[in-house]
């Protein structure tokens, strides 16, 4: 009752899953990933043990295809399952049991496996593959592009409800302490895949870094724009100068690393976001 893509970027050393469904909190069921090991999507009457067991098998040296064979061998209800895997070397495998509800199927390529069931038709999975292969950028961007293409091609024929993306890379988490790079879920929403895109945009704003060429000097029109926002939001008062008001505002919005504390520059994408949020 779901469509998903499991993929890796060996140059980037990242592995992940993007998934959507007419089912609540699909991100709590389908995606599993481990940096340097691989990723698994388990769906269609999901055997959730396939996630941790698949990763364990690949940790112990199995390829994606070998791990899939072992998972299915041990499952008496294998024909109800659908699963996709990628391994540490970019090997991929997918399986759609004969008991999955139509339309159901999948495909694989180097570094990716795409699968879906109860889809609107056979065009969904190829549309996802095309978008994944042609999209430039990092793995999360390519995974979401594939998910969005599947959604536009009809997706789950019952409708829309939830979506998720889970991507890992070595030391990719906050502060570099964990491998969890992105872990975003839209658990119940009328249009979850576009909403997931908004969360990815926010992630890039809060955790990404722009080149110095994207730094806008705070003068002229930029200064006027920020001054208006600070006044509207009651940061700029008679007893507070611009720099103090600016730093309080930027701190409350969690953009300390995307602006100069002396108020000489601000990151262009951040200013665009703040203008959209506060100039209403």
Backbone as numpy.savetxt, mean C-alpha at the origin, in Angstrom:
# Nx Ny Nz CAx CAy CAz Cx Cy Cz
-13.47 -14.23 -2.76 -14.29 -13.03 -2.76 -13.43 -11.78 -2.76
-12.31 -11.86 -3.54 -11.24 -10.89 -3.37 -10.37 -10.84 -4.60
-9.69 -9.70 -4.85 -8.62 -9.67 -5.85 -7.37 -9.08 -5.21
-6.22 -9.66 -5.57 -4.98 -9.25 -4.91 -3.80 -9.38 -5.85
-2.72 -8.70 -5.48 -1.43 -8.85 -6.15 -0.37 -9.00 -5.07
0.47 -10.00 -5.25 1.62 -10.25 -4.39 2.85 -9.98 -5.25
3.80 -9.19 -4.77 4.92 -8.84 -5.64 6.14 -8.45 -4.83
7.27 -8.36 -5.54 8.51 -7.89 -4.91 9.28 -7.00 -5.87
10.19 -6.24 -5.33 11.13 -5.43 -6.10 12.51 -5.78 -5.55
13.24 -6.61 -6.27 14.51 -7.11 -5.75 15.56 -6.01 -5.65
15.51 -5.04 -6.55 16.46 -3.92 -6.47 16.20 -3.10 -5.22
14.94 -2.89 -4.91 14.52 -2.12 -3.75 14.56 -2.98 -2.48
14.59 -4.31 -2.67 14.53 -5.28 -1.58 13.24 -5.11 -0.77
12.11 -5.15 -1.48 10.82 -5.02 -0.84 9.88 -6.11 -1.34
8.97 -6.53 -0.46 7.97 -7.55 -0.76 6.64 -7.08 -0.19
5.54 -7.34 -0.90 4.28 -6.88 -0.37 3.06 -7.42 -1.08
1.90 -7.03 -0.55 0.59 -7.46 -1.03 -0.35 -6.27 -1.05
-1.15 -6.16 -2.10 -2.27 -5.21 -2.14 -3.52 -6.00 -2.45
-4.61 -5.68 -1.78 -5.82 -6.51 -1.88 -7.07 -5.66 -1.69
-8.16 -6.05 -2.34 -9.46 -5.38 -2.17 -10.56 -6.42 -2.24
-11.70 -6.10 -1.61 -12.79 -7.08 -1.54 -14.09 -6.44 -1.11
-15.19 -7.10 -1.45 -16.50 -6.78 -0.86 -16.63 -7.65 0.39
-15.84 -7.29 1.37 -15.73 -8.05 2.62 -15.06 -7.11 3.62
-15.51 -7.07 4.86 -14.91 -6.13 5.81 -13.51 -6.53 6.23
-12.64 -5.54 6.39 -11.29 -5.72 6.94 -10.51 -6.82 6.23
-10.46 -6.76 4.90 -9.75 -7.79 4.16 -8.26 -7.81 4.51
-7.73 -6.67 4.95 -6.32 -6.61 5.33 -5.99 -7.41 6.57
-7.00 -7.80 7.35 -6.77 -8.61 8.53 -6.69 -10.10 8.20
-7.01 -10.46 6.95 -7.10 -11.87 6.57 -6.08 -12.27 5.52
-5.94 -11.47 4.47 -5.24 -11.91 3.25 -3.73 -11.74 3.26
-3.16 -10.57 3.59 -1.74 -10.31 3.30 -0.77 -10.74 4.40
0.33 -11.33 3.94 1.45 -11.71 4.82 2.74 -11.42 4.06
3.74 -10.90 4.77 5.00 -10.61 4.11 6.13 -10.56 5.11
7.33 -10.93 4.68 8.51 -10.89 5.52 9.70 -10.47 4.68
10.41 -9.46 5.14 11.54 -8.92 4.37 12.61 -9.99 4.16
13.09 -10.07 2.93 14.13 -11.02 2.60 13.64 -12.43 2.43
12.35 -12.66 2.61 11.77 -14.01 2.53 10.72 -14.12 1.43
9.71 -13.25 1.47 8.67 -13.31 0.46 7.35 -12.74 0.96
6.28 -13.04 0.22 4.95 -12.56 0.57 3.91 -13.57 0.13
2.76 -13.54 0.81 1.68 -14.49 0.55 0.35 -13.76 0.63
-0.56 -14.09 -0.29 -1.96 -13.67 -0.19 -2.81 -14.93 -0.14
-3.62 -15.07 0.88 -4.49 -16.24 1.00 -5.94 -15.76 1.04
-6.78 -16.31 0.16 -8.16 -15.82 0.00 -9.08 -16.94 -0.49
-10.35 -16.63 -0.67 -11.39 -17.58 -1.06 -11.51 -18.68 -0.01
-12.44 -18.49 0.94 -12.53 -19.40 2.09 -11.13 -19.54 2.69
-10.52 -18.39 2.94 -9.09 -18.31 3.22 -8.63 -19.23 4.34
-7.62 -20.01 4.04 -6.89 -20.75 5.06 -5.79 -19.83 5.55
-6.06 -19.15 6.66 -5.12 -18.12 7.10 -3.79 -18.70 7.57
-3.72 -20.00 7.81 -2.43 -20.60 8.15 -1.47 -20.58 6.96
-2.01 -20.42 5.74 -1.15 -20.36 4.55 -0.15 -19.20 4.63
-0.54 -18.10 5.29 0.35 -16.95 5.38 1.61 -17.26 6.17
1.49 -17.53 7.49 2.69 -17.83 8.27 3.40 -19.11 7.84
2.65 -20.11 7.42 3.29 -21.36 7.00 4.02 -21.19 5.68
3.43 -20.43 4.78 4.11 -20.17 3.51 5.42 -19.43 3.72
5.41 -18.43 4.60 6.63 -17.69 4.90 7.66 -18.58 5.58
7.20 -19.47 6.46 8.13 -20.38 7.12 8.77 -21.33 6.11
7.99 -21.85 5.19 8.53 -22.74 4.17 9.57 -22.04 3.31
9.29 -20.79 2.94 10.24 -20.04 2.13 11.48 -19.65 2.94
11.29 -19.41 4.25 12.44 -19.16 5.13 13.37 -20.36 5.15
12.78 -21.54 5.07 13.56 -22.78 5.11 14.10 -23.19 3.75
13.96 -22.31 2.75 14.59 -22.56 1.47 13.69 -22.96 0.33
12.40 -23.13 0.59 11.46 -23.48 -0.49 11.27 -22.30 -1.42
11.12 -22.57 -2.70 10.70 -21.55 -3.65 9.22 -21.29 -3.46
8.70 -20.25 -4.10 7.27 -19.98 -4.02 6.46 -21.17 -4.51
6.89 -21.77 -5.60 6.17 -22.91 -6.16 6.23 -24.12 -5.23
7.39 -24.38 -4.66 7.52 -25.51 -3.73 6.69 -25.29 -2.47
6.69 -24.07 -1.96 5.89 -23.76 -0.78 4.41 -23.94 -1.06
3.96 -23.48 -2.24 2.56 -23.64 -2.63 2.16 -25.11 -2.67
2.98 -25.93 -3.26 2.68 -27.36 -3.34 2.53 -27.97 -1.97
3.39 -27.59 -1.04 3.33 -28.13 0.31 2.07 -27.67 1.05
1.73 -26.38 0.88 0.52 -25.86 1.51 -0.73 -26.60 1.03
-0.82 -26.80 -0.26 -2.00 -27.46 -0.83 -2.05 -28.94 -0.45
-0.89 -29.57 -0.40 -0.81 -30.99 -0.04 -1.42 -31.25 1.33
-1.23 -30.33 2.25 -1.67 -30.51 3.63 -3.09 -30.03 3.89
-3.79 -29.55 2.86 -5.12 -28.94 3.05 -6.19 -29.78 2.37
-7.05 -30.47 3.12 -8.10 -31.29 2.50 -9.14 -30.47 1.74
-9.23 -29.17 2.01 -10.20 -28.31 1.32 -9.49 -27.39 0.33
-8.41 -27.88 -0.25 -7.58 -27.07 -1.16 -8.35 -26.51 -2.34
-9.37 -27.22 -2.82 -10.08 -26.77 -4.01 -10.97 -25.55 -3.75
-11.12 -25.18 -2.47 -11.85 -23.96 -2.13 -10.93 -22.75 -2.01
-9.62 -22.99 -2.06 -8.66 -21.93 -1.76 -8.17 -21.20 -3.00
-7.70 -20.00 -2.73 -6.95 -19.25 -3.74 -5.77 -18.61 -3.01
-4.59 -18.70 -3.62 -3.40 -18.22 -2.94 -2.36 -17.78 -3.95
-1.59 -16.75 -3.61 -0.48 -16.28 -4.43 0.74 -16.08 -3.57
1.93 -16.38 -4.11 3.17 -16.24 -3.37 4.28 -15.67 -4.25
5.19 -14.92 -3.64 6.48 -14.59 -4.26 7.55 -14.90 -3.24
8.73 -15.30 -3.72 9.80 -15.65 -2.80 10.94 -14.63 -2.84
12.02 -14.94 -2.13 13.13 -14.01 -1.98 13.86 -13.73 -3.28
13.74 -14.63 -4.24 14.44 -14.48 -5.52 13.53 -13.97 -6.64
12.28 -13.67 -6.31 11.35 -13.19 -7.31 10.54 -14.28 -7.97
10.72 -15.52 -7.53 9.87 -16.59 -8.03 8.44 -16.41 -7.58
7.49 -16.83 -8.38 6.09 -16.60 -8.05 5.24 -17.82 -8.35
4.10 -17.89 -7.67 3.17 -19.01 -7.88 1.77 -18.55 -7.50
0.78 -19.09 -8.18 -0.61 -18.80 -7.83 -1.45 -20.06 -8.02
-2.52 -20.16 -7.26 -3.41 -21.32 -7.34 -4.84 -20.87 -7.16
-5.72 -21.40 -7.99 -7.16 -21.18 -7.86 -7.84 -22.53 -7.86
-8.45 -22.90 -6.75 -9.11 -24.19 -6.65 -10.36 -24.28 -7.51
-10.72 -25.49 -7.85 -11.89 -25.71 -8.72 -13.20 -25.32 -8.04
-13.18 -25.20 -6.71 -14.38 -24.82 -5.97 -14.54 -23.33 -5.77
-13.61 -22.52 -6.28 -13.74 -21.06 -6.16 -14.86 -20.57 -7.07
-15.57 -19.54 -6.63 -16.71 -19.04 -7.39 -16.24 -18.16 -8.55
-16.91 -18.31 -9.68 -16.56 -17.57 -10.90 -16.90 -16.07 -10.75
-16.19 -15.21 -11.50 -15.02 -15.56 -12.25 -13.82 -15.66 -11.30
-13.02 -16.71 -11.50 -11.88 -16.90 -10.62 -10.68 -17.35 -11.45
-9.51 -16.82 -11.11 -8.30 -17.20 -11.81 -7.14 -16.33 -11.41
-5.99 -16.59 -12.01 -4.80 -15.81 -11.68 -3.73 -15.97 -12.73
-2.67 -15.22 -12.58 -1.51 -15.31 -13.47 -0.26 -14.90 -12.71
0.88 -15.27 -13.26 2.15 -14.94 -12.61 3.15 -14.41 -13.63
4.15 -13.73 -13.14 5.29 -13.28 -13.91 6.47 -13.17 -12.97
7.60 -12.77 -13.47 8.78 -12.62 -12.63 8.53 -11.56 -11.55
8.45 -12.01 -10.31 8.29 -11.09 -9.20 6.87 -10.73 -8.85
5.87 -11.39 -9.44 4.48 -11.06 -9.08 3.53 -12.23 -9.32
2.47 -12.26 -8.53 1.35 -13.19 -8.72 0.07 -12.41 -8.47
-0.88 -12.56 -9.39 -2.15 -11.83 -9.31 -3.28 -12.84 -9.35
-4.30 -12.66 -8.49 -5.39 -13.61 -8.43 -6.67 -12.94 -7.92
-7.79 -13.53 -8.30 -9.06 -12.99 -7.84 -10.18 -14.00 -8.02
-11.23 -13.86 -7.24 -12.40 -14.72 -7.34 -13.67 -13.92 -7.09
-14.76 -14.40 -7.61 -16.03 -13.66 -7.66 -15.80 -12.30 -8.29
-15.06 -12.29 -9.38 -14.78 -11.04 -10.08 -15.84 -10.76 -11.13
-15.86 -9.52 -11.59 -16.85 -9.13 -12.59 -16.60 -9.79 -13.94
-15.38 -10.27 -14.16 -15.06 -10.93 -15.41 -13.57 -11.20 -15.54
-13.21 -11.79 -16.68 -11.82 -12.21 -16.91 -10.87 -11.05 -17.19
-11.38 -9.83 -17.35 -10.52 -8.69 -17.68 -9.80 -8.10 -16.46
-10.27 -8.42 -15.27 -9.75 -7.77 -14.08 -8.28 -8.11 -13.85
-7.93 -9.38 -13.85 -6.56 -9.80 -13.55 -5.56 -9.29 -14.59
-5.83 -9.42 -15.91 -4.89 -8.86 -16.89 -4.75 -7.34 -16.78
-5.82 -6.65 -16.42 -5.73 -5.20 -16.24 -4.78 -4.86 -15.10
-4.81 -5.66 -14.04 -3.92 -5.45 -12.92 -2.47 -5.68 -13.34
-2.23 -6.73 -14.11 -0.87 -7.02 -14.57 -0.34 -5.89 -15.43
-1.14 -5.41 -16.36 -0.71 -4.33 -17.25 -0.32 -3.09 -16.46
-1.14 -2.72 -15.48 -0.86 -1.53 -14.68 0.39 -1.72 -13.84
0.56 -2.89 -13.28 1.74 -3.15 -12.45 3.02 -3.03 -13.28
3.01 -3.58 -14.48 4.21 -3.61 -15.30 4.57 -2.24 -15.89
3.57 -1.43 -16.17 3.85 -0.14 -16.83 4.06 1.00 -15.85
3.65 0.84 -14.60 3.76 1.92 -13.63 5.20 2.07 -13.16
5.68 3.30 -13.11 7.01 3.59 -12.60 6.92 3.92 -11.11
8.04 3.79 -10.42 8.06 4.14 -9.01 8.36 2.96 -8.13
8.16 3.15 -6.82 8.48 2.10 -5.87 7.40 1.02 -5.84
7.66 -0.05 -5.10 6.72 -1.17 -5.07 5.34 -0.77 -4.56
5.21 0.01 -3.48 3.86 0.40 -3.05 3.08 1.12 -4.14
3.73 2.00 -4.90 3.04 2.72 -5.98 2.55 1.75 -7.04
3.37 0.78 -7.39 3.02 -0.19 -8.43 1.93 -1.14 -7.96
1.99 -1.53 -6.69 0.95 -2.40 -6.14 -0.41 -1.69 -6.15
-0.40 -0.43 -5.72 -1.68 0.29 -5.70 -2.20 0.55 -7.11
-1.29 0.82 -8.05 -1.72 1.03 -9.44 -2.42 -0.22 -9.97
-1.88 -1.39 -9.64 -2.51 -2.64 -10.06 -3.87 -2.81 -9.42
-3.96 -2.51 -8.13 -5.24 -2.65 -7.42 -6.28 -1.71 -8.01
-5.87 -0.47 -8.31 -6.79 0.51 -8.87 -7.26 0.07 -10.26
-6.35 -0.49 -11.05 -6.74 -0.98 -12.38 -7.74 -2.11 -12.27
-7.54 -3.01 -11.31 -8.51 -4.08 -11.10 -9.86 -3.55 -10.68
-9.84 -2.54 -9.83 -11.08 -1.90 -9.37 -11.81 -1.26 -10.54
-11.08 -0.55 -11.40 -11.68 0.11 -12.57 -12.20 -0.90 -13.58
-11.57 -2.09 -13.62 -12.00 -3.11 -14.57 -13.21 -3.90 -14.08
-13.69 -3.59 -12.90 -14.88 -4.26 -12.39 -14.72 -4.87 -11.02
-13.48 -5.29 -10.70 -13.19 -5.81 -9.37 -14.12 -6.91 -8.92
-14.39 -6.92 -7.64 -15.31 -7.87 -7.03 -16.72 -7.57 -7.55
-17.35 -8.55 -8.14 -18.65 -8.28 -8.78 -19.76 -7.98 -7.78
-19.53 -8.25 -6.50 -20.55 -7.95 -5.49 -20.49 -6.51 -5.03
-19.36 -5.83 -5.33 -19.23 -4.44 -4.92 -17.91 -4.17 -4.22
-17.87 -3.09 -3.44 -16.64 -2.64 -2.78 -16.88 -2.48 -1.29
-15.86 -2.78 -0.49 -15.98 -2.56 0.95 -14.65 -2.28 1.63
-13.59 -3.04 1.33 -12.34 -2.84 2.03 -11.15 -3.04 1.10
-10.01 -2.52 1.52 -8.76 -2.66 0.76 -7.60 -2.51 1.72
-6.44 -3.04 1.31 -5.26 -2.96 2.18 -3.99 -3.08 1.36
-2.90 -2.56 1.92 -1.58 -2.74 1.32 -0.60 -2.97 2.47
0.24 -3.98 2.30 1.22 -4.34 3.32 2.54 -4.62 2.62
3.56 -3.79 2.90 4.85 -3.90 2.22 5.97 -3.86 3.26
6.96 -4.74 3.08 8.10 -4.78 3.99 9.41 -4.63 3.22
10.41 -4.11 3.90 11.78 -4.09 3.40 12.70 -3.99 4.61
13.94 -4.42 4.51 14.83 -4.40 5.68 14.94 -3.00 6.29
14.64 -2.91 7.59 14.70 -1.66 8.34 13.84 -0.57 7.73
12.76 -0.96 7.07 11.91 0.00 6.37 10.88 0.69 7.24
10.71 0.23 8.49 9.70 0.80 9.37 10.12 2.10 10.01
9.22 2.68 10.77 9.47 3.95 11.44 10.72 3.85 12.32
11.66 4.75 12.10 12.90 4.76 12.87 13.88 3.68 12.48
13.51 2.83 11.52 14.40 1.76 11.09 14.47 0.57 12.02
13.55 0.49 12.99 13.61 -0.59 13.96 12.94 -1.88 13.47
11.97 -1.75 12.59 11.24 -2.90 12.07 11.29 -2.89 10.55
10.86 -3.99 9.94 10.85 -4.11 8.48 9.54 -3.66 7.85
8.51 -3.40 8.66 7.19 -3.04 8.14 7.23 -1.63 7.57
7.28 -1.53 6.26 7.39 -0.25 5.57 6.03 0.44 5.50
5.04 -0.24 4.93 3.68 0.29 4.86 2.69 -0.78 5.32
1.72 -0.35 6.10 0.67 -1.26 6.57 -0.59 -0.44 6.73
-1.31 -0.24 5.61 -2.50 0.59 5.62 -3.73 -0.23 5.24
-4.82 0.01 5.98 -6.06 -0.71 5.75 -7.24 0.25 5.71
-8.13 0.01 4.77 -9.43 0.68 4.74 -10.44 -0.43 4.98
-10.96 -0.52 6.20 -11.71 -1.70 6.60 -13.18 -1.69 6.21
-13.76 -0.50 6.01 -15.17 -0.43 5.64 -15.45 0.93 5.01
-15.56 0.96 3.68 -15.67 2.23 2.98 -16.37 1.98 1.65
-17.15 2.97 1.20 -17.89 2.79 -0.06 -16.97 2.77 -1.27
-15.76 3.32 -1.15 -14.81 3.36 -2.26 -13.40 3.17 -1.71
-13.07 1.97 -1.26 -11.86 1.77 -0.46 -10.54 1.91 -1.21
-10.49 1.56 -2.50 -9.21 1.61 -3.21 -8.72 3.05 -3.39
-9.57 3.99 -3.85 -9.14 5.39 -3.88 -8.81 5.95 -2.50
-9.55 5.52 -1.48 -9.24 5.97 -0.12 -7.87 5.47 0.29
-7.51 4.26 -0.12 -6.18 3.72 0.17 -5.10 4.59 -0.47
-5.38 5.11 -1.67 -4.43 6.00 -2.34 -4.20 7.26 -1.52
-5.23 7.78 -0.88 -5.09 8.97 -0.04 -4.19 8.68 1.16
-4.31 7.48 1.72 -3.46 7.11 2.84 -2.01 6.97 2.41
-1.79 6.45 1.21 -0.42 6.33 0.70 0.18 7.72 0.45
-0.64 8.64 -0.01 -0.17 10.01 -0.21 0.22 10.63 1.13
-0.58 10.38 2.15 -0.26 10.90 3.48 1.03 10.27 4.02
1.20 8.98 3.76 2.43 8.31 4.20 3.66 8.98 3.60
3.59 9.28 2.32 4.71 9.92 1.65 4.96 11.32 2.21
3.89 12.02 2.54 4.03 13.36 3.11 4.70 13.32 4.48
4.28 12.37 5.30 4.77 12.33 6.67 6.11 11.62 6.83
6.39 10.67 5.96 7.60 9.86 6.14 8.59 9.97 4.98
8.19 10.57 3.89 9.09 10.72 2.76 9.96 11.97 2.89
10.85 12.13 1.94 11.70 13.31 1.90 11.79 13.80 0.46
11.59 15.09 0.29 11.70 15.68 -1.04 13.11 16.21 -1.26
13.52 16.30 -2.51 14.83 16.90 -2.79 14.83 18.38 -2.46
16.01 18.95 -2.33 16.10 20.36 -1.99 15.44 21.25 -3.04
15.36 20.76 -4.25 14.72 21.54 -5.32 13.23 21.76 -5.06
12.65 20.97 -4.14 11.24 21.12 -3.80 11.02 22.07 -2.62
12.08 22.65 -2.09 11.94 23.58 -0.98 11.56 24.97 -1.49
10.44 25.47 -0.98 9.97 26.79 -1.39 10.38 27.84 -0.37
11.04 28.91 -0.79 11.36 30.00 0.14 10.09 30.61 0.71
10.07 30.85 2.00 8.88 31.45 2.62 8.98 32.97 2.49
8.54 33.44 1.36 8.47 34.87 1.06 7.45 35.07 -0.04
7.07 36.30 -0.26 6.12 36.60 -1.31 4.80 35.86 -1.14
4.35 35.22 -2.22 3.06 34.53 -2.21 3.01 33.40 -1.19
4.12 32.67 -1.03 4.16 31.58 -0.05 3.98 32.13 1.37
4.65 33.22 1.67 4.51 33.85 2.98 3.08 34.31 3.22
2.49 34.94 2.21 1.10 35.40 2.33 0.16 34.22 2.58
0.40 33.12 1.85 -0.45 31.94 1.98 -0.37 31.35 3.39
0.84 31.22 3.90 1.02 30.66 5.24 0.49 31.60 6.31
0.70 32.89 6.12 0.19 33.87 7.09 -1.33 33.78 7.21
-2.00 33.64 6.08 -3.45 33.52 6.09 -3.89 32.27 6.84
-3.20 31.14 6.58 -3.55 29.89 7.26 -3.33 30.03 8.76
-2.18 30.60 9.16 -1.88 30.75 10.58 -2.88 31.64 11.29
-3.35 32.68 10.62 -4.36 33.55 11.22 -5.70 32.84 11.33
-6.09 32.15 10.28 -7.38 31.44 10.30 -7.41 30.36 11.38
-6.28 29.71 11.60 -6.22 28.64 12.59 -5.81 29.13 13.98
-5.74 30.44 14.13 -5.49 31.10 15.43 -4.11 30.80 16.00
-3.12 30.57 15.12 -1.74 30.41 15.57 -1.02 31.77 15.63
-1.32 32.62 14.69 -0.64 33.91 14.61 -1.47 34.96 15.34
-1.03 35.29 16.54 -1.72 36.25 17.39 -0.77 37.42 17.70
-1.30 38.43 18.38 -0.50 39.64 18.65 0.74 39.34 19.50
0.62 38.35 20.40 1.74 38.07 21.31 2.70 37.02 20.75
2.58 36.69 19.46 3.43 35.65 18.89 3.89 36.07 17.51
5.20 35.96 17.27 5.70 36.32 15.95 5.49 35.18 14.95
5.78 35.45 13.70 5.51 34.48 12.63 6.28 33.18 12.84
7.56 33.27 13.18 8.38 32.05 13.32 7.84 31.15 14.42
7.48 31.72 15.55 6.93 30.92 16.65 5.60 30.29 16.26
4.74 31.07 15.60 3.45 30.55 15.17 3.62 29.45 14.12
4.54 29.66 13.21 4.83 28.69 12.15 5.31 27.37 12.75
6.23 27.43 13.71 6.76 26.21 14.32 5.71 25.46 15.13
4.85 26.18 15.82 3.78 25.52 16.57 2.83 24.81 15.60
2.48 25.49 14.53 1.58 24.92 13.52 2.20 23.70 12.85
3.44 23.82 12.39 4.11 22.72 11.71 4.28 21.53 12.66
4.58 21.81 13.93 4.71 20.74 14.91 3.41 20.01 15.15
2.32 20.74 15.25 1.01 20.11 15.45 0.59 19.27 14.24
1.05 19.68 13.07 0.72 18.94 11.85 1.74 17.83 11.55
2.75 17.69 12.40 3.77 16.63 12.28 4.64 16.74 11.03
4.95 17.96 10.64 5.78 18.16 9.46 7.11 18.85 9.81
7.63 18.57 11.01 8.87 19.22 11.44 10.04 18.93 10.51
10.04 17.75 9.89 11.15 17.38 9.01 10.96 17.86 7.58
9.85 18.54 7.31 9.58 19.01 5.95 9.51 20.53 5.88
10.05 21.19 6.91 10.08 22.65 6.92 11.24 23.12 7.81
11.73 24.33 7.56 12.84 24.89 8.31 12.33 25.53 9.60
12.92 25.19 10.76 12.46 25.79 12.01 12.65 27.30 12.08
13.51 27.84 11.24 13.67 29.29 11.17 12.71 29.93 10.18
11.81 29.10 9.64 10.77 29.57 8.71 11.34 30.21 7.46
12.42 29.63 6.94 12.98 30.14 5.68 12.47 29.36 4.47
12.03 28.10 4.68 11.51 27.30 3.56 10.51 26.26 4.06
9.69 25.79 3.13 8.74 24.70 3.39 8.70 23.81 2.16
8.49 22.54 2.37 8.44 21.57 1.29 7.21 21.80 0.42
7.39 21.79 -0.89 6.29 22.09 -1.81 5.08 21.16 -1.64
5.27 19.81 -1.61 4.10 18.94 -1.42 3.38 19.18 -0.10
4.14 19.51 0.94 3.51 19.78 2.23 2.67 21.06 2.17
3.19 22.10 1.55 2.42 23.33 1.41 1.14 23.08 0.61
1.26 22.30 -0.44 0.08 21.98 -1.25 -0.98 21.26 -0.41
-0.52 20.30 0.41 -1.44 19.57 1.29 -2.08 20.49 2.32
-1.28 21.33 2.95 -1.80 22.23 3.98 -2.78 23.25 3.39
-2.47 23.74 2.19 -3.38 24.69 1.54 -4.72 24.04 1.25
-4.68 22.80 0.77 -5.91 22.08 0.47 -6.72 21.82 1.74
-6.01 21.55 2.82 -6.67 21.23 4.09 -7.25 22.46 4.78
-6.54 23.59 4.73 -6.93 24.73 5.55 -7.46 25.94 4.79
-7.32 25.98 3.48 -7.82 27.13 2.73 -9.22 26.86 2.20
-10.11 26.46 3.03 -11.47 26.15 2.62 -12.41 27.21 3.14
